Amino acid sequence: MTTKSKLVNAFILTMVVILMMGCSHKGDKIGLLIHNMEGRWMTDVKFLQEYAQKSGYELIIKDAGANENKQLSQAEELLNEGIGVLLIVAVNQNTAAGIVRKAHNKGVKVIAYDRLIRNADLDYLLTYEYSKIGEMMAEYATKHVPTGNYIALWGDASDANANAIRKGQEEKLQQFVSSGNINMIYRAYVEDWSDKNAAHTLGRVLDQCDEQVDVVLASNDIIAQSAIKVFESRSYTGKVLITGQDATLESCRLIAKNKQAMTIYKSTKNLANEAIQLASSILRENKIYAAFQFTNNGRKEVPTLFIKPVIVTSANLRETVIADGQFTENEVFFN
């Protein structure tokens, strides 16, 4: 073989290697581990897919169906598929640190999406200020019902977001409870944020309580919807103010019908956009310009980007969720 032929062959071999590396490059793949696809999470996924596609990335999604062991296996699957960055909504915020370790062993950075992962060397957290959300619920309720009997139904006790909501509510309610203007009939966590568990808890309280209920501080829309069904099934007399969170389509419809008083709109559109932008900066090794605050997860101060929540009522449905493109006017008002 001539020297010229050897050089040509070497060049061809080099190009083949480069092309193979390009085909298997992980820089265009973003992994998403989601705890389940119920409630608002379908909307999150819709926007994440939309922004990933616009930015030229493949978003690979794994739904754990609320099973933490399944989520761990799915993390390994994503890492083996060659993702470049991992977004995760943790099933269990206390044990998901193992997923972070596995990702880091593969050189993959981890962004906790909406839910903090505790005691982990977590890279970033994108979320909402949940204690503020709790305050907003309680502030709305006390403004409209400053005296009366209240029930508080929080989310799952293992969820840091549920605990932050509880903290925000209780700080805002303290002066009203201390003065005797508000009587807390019952307070409870709702396992798995489940509608069935919420209905069971509220039904049991109503069976044992002869007092009129004036307010239910439901910490998300699934719990709120469950509470409305319980009251309706009992032909409950009297007006009950029911709060919520997530601005799901069903709750927006209930708000339009004045069955649910309010919900907290956390723009999933904005959160998804920020998540893909951050993932893109990591993958392309660009400087990250986000104005981070920090959240202590038990191991480190995690760089955190908070998205601003907004109260949605029947008076501003059009100016909030509809104007933002979350839902159409027909979906909210004419279904």
N, C-alpha and C positions, 0 to 999 in steps of 0.2 A: 504493500500500500504506500502510495506517495505521501510526502509530507503535506501536500495540498489536500489530499483526500482525508488524511488524519485530522487536519484542522477543520475541514467541513463537517466531518463526523462528530468531532468534539463540540462544534458549534450547535449542531442539531441536537446532540444529547443534552447540552446545557439548556437549550430552548425548551425541550421536552420536560426537563426537571422544573424549570420555571413555570411552565404551564400547569404541570401537575400540582405544584405548590399553590398556584393561583386557584385551581379548582377546589382544593381542600382548605383554602384559607378561611379562618373562622371570623374574619373581620366583618362579614356581611350577615352574620347570624346572631339574633338576640333571642335568648330563652326566656320564657315566662312560665313560672310555676304559680298556679292560682289554687287557692284552697277549695273553692267550689264556684259554680257558675250561676248561683241563684241571685235573685234581687238585682241590685245595681251592677253587679259584676259583669253581666253581659254587655252593658253599655261601656264599661271600662275597656273590655276586650275589643269591642267594635272600634273605639277611638285609637287604642294602641295599634291595632292592625292598620288602621287608616294612616296614622302618622309614620309607622314603620315603612309602609309601602311607599309613601311619598318621599321618604328619606333614602330609599334604596336598600332597605334591609329586609331580610326574611325573619318573621317573628314565628318562633316555634312554641306552641302552647301546650301545656300539660295541666289537665284538671284533676286534682287529687280527690275530689268528692268528699272533702272533710276528713280524709284518712292520712294521718301524719306519716305512717310507714310507707304508704303508697307515694306520698310526696318525696320522700327520701329516695325511693327507687327511681322516680321520675327525674329527680335531679341528676342522678348518675346517668340516665339515658340521655339527657340534654348535654351533659358534659362530654359524653362519648360521641355525640353528634357534632362536636366541634364548635359550640357557641362561643362568642367572644365576650359576652356580658350576660349576667343573669338578673332578671327581675323576679322577685318572689313576694307573693302574699302568703305568709306562713300559716299553715294549719295550726301549728303549735309554736307560739313565740318563744317558749322556753327550750325546746329541743331542736329548733331549726338551726342552731349554731353549728350542728354537725354538717349541714348543707353548705354553710359558709366555708367551713374548713375544707371540705371536698372541692369546692370551687377554687379556693385559693391554691390548693395543691396542683390544680390544672392551670394556674395563672389567670383565672377568670375573676373579675371584680363583681361584687354583688350589690344590687340596689334593692333595699327593702321598700316595697310598694305599699304604701298606706299603713302597714303594720310593722312596728318595731320588732327586731329580732334581738332577744336579750343575751347578754354574756357572750357576745361574739365579736370578732374583729371585723365588724360590718363596715363596708366602704361608704355607703350613702343611705339616707332615709328620705323618701318623698312622702309627705303625709299632710294631715290637717292638725290644727291645734285642738285636740279633743277636749281638754278641760274648758277651753273657750266655747266649744260647741255645747257642753253641758250648761255653762253659764247662760248661753243664748236661749236654750230651752226654758230654763227656770225663770229667766228674766221676762220672757214673753208670757209665761204662765202667770207669774205674780203681777204683771202689769194688767192682765185681763181678769184674773181671779185672785185678788189680793187676800181674800179670806176664804177658807173652805177646807175640805177634806181632799188630801192628795194621796196618790199611789205612785211610787217610782218603780219602774221595771227597767233594769239595766241589762246589758248584754252578758256574754259569758264571762264568768269570774276570772278565767285564765287569760282573758284578752286585755292587754294594757290599755287599749282604747276605751273599753267599757269602764275600767277603773278610773281613767281620766275624766270621762263623762260624769261618773258618779261624784268625783271630787268637785268638778265645776258646778254641778247642780247643788250639792250640799253647801258649798260656800255661799252661793247666792241665796239659798233658802234659809240659812241659819237665823238671820234676824227675824224673819217671819215666823219661824217655828218657835224661837225663844220668846217672842212677844205673845204667842198663843193665837195669832191670826191664822196660821196654817197648822192643821193637824195631819201629821203623816200617818195615815192608816196602815200602810204597809210599804216595805221596801224589799226588793229581791233582785238577785241576778237571774237571768234566763239562760239556761244552758244551751250552748250552740247558737244563740240568738234565734232559737227555733219558734215558729208560730205555734206549734202544738204545745211546747213547754210554756209559752206565754199564756196561751188560752187556758191551760190547766191551772197555772198559778193564779191568774185573775179570777177564774171561776171559783176556785177554792176560797179566795178572799171574799168574794161577793156572797158566797154561801154562809160565811161566818160573820159577816158584818151587816148590821142593820142601818148604818149611816149612809147618807147620800154621798156618792162619789162625785166630786166636782172637777178633778183634774187627774189625768193619767200621764205622767212623764214617761212616755215610751221612748226608749233610746235609739230606736231606728224604725223604719217604715214597716218592716215585717211584723214587729211587735205591735205597732200602732194599728195595722190592718187587722191583726188578730184580736186586739182589744175591741175594735169597732164591731167585729162579728159577734163577740161575746155579748156585748151590750144589746145588739140588735136581736140576738137569739132569745134574750130574756125580756124583750120589749121594755127595756129600761126607760123609766120616765125621768125627765130632767136632762139638762144640757151638760155634757161632759166634754171638757176641753182636752184634746189628745194631741200630744206633740209627736214628732218623728224626726228621722234623719235619713238622708240619701236621695230624696226627691225622686223616688221611683215613679214610673208612669202610673201605677195603680193608686199610689198615694196622692199624686197630683190630681188625678180624677176625683178622688175622695175630697180633696181640698176644694176643688171647683164646685162640688156638691155640698160643701160646708159640713161634711161628716168628720173630717180631720182638720184641726185648726191650723197647723203649720208643719213644715218640715225644714230641715237644714239642707240646703243645696251645696254640695261640695262638687265643684265643677270637675267631673271626671274628664271632660275634654281638656281642661288646663293641666290636670295631673298627668294624663296620658302624654300630652305634648311635652311637658317638662321631662318625663321619664325617657322618652325617645331622644330628646335633645341631649340629655345627660349621657345616655348610652352611646350616642353618636360621638360625643366628645371623647369618651373613654376609648372607643374603638379606633378613632382617627388620631388619638393622642394629641388632641387640641387642648388649649388652655381652657379650664372650666371657669366661667365668669359668674355662675350663680351666686346670689347673696345668701350664703349658708348661715344658719344658726346651728346650735349643737344640742344633741340629746344624749344624755348618759344612759347607756344600756346595761350598766353593771360592769362593763369591762373597759369601755372607752367613751370618749365624747364623739358621737357620730355626726358628721356633717349632715345637716337636715335642711330641707327646703319645705316650708309650710305654705300650703295653698289656702287662700282666704275663703271661709264659709259664708253663706248668705242665707238669711231667713226667707222662706217662700210661704206666702199666704194667698188667699183667694184674690187679694188686691193687686198682687204683682206677678202672677203666673206668667203673663205675657212678657213682662219686662225681664224675667229671669230665665227660666228653663226653656221657654219657647224662643225668646230672642237669641239665646245661646245655641240654639240648634239641637238641644237635647231631645225635645219632642216637638211635634207640630201642633198647631191650634186644634186641628181636627182630632188628633189623637187624645188630647186632654179634655176637650169640651164636648165632643160629639161621638163618644163611644160609651 
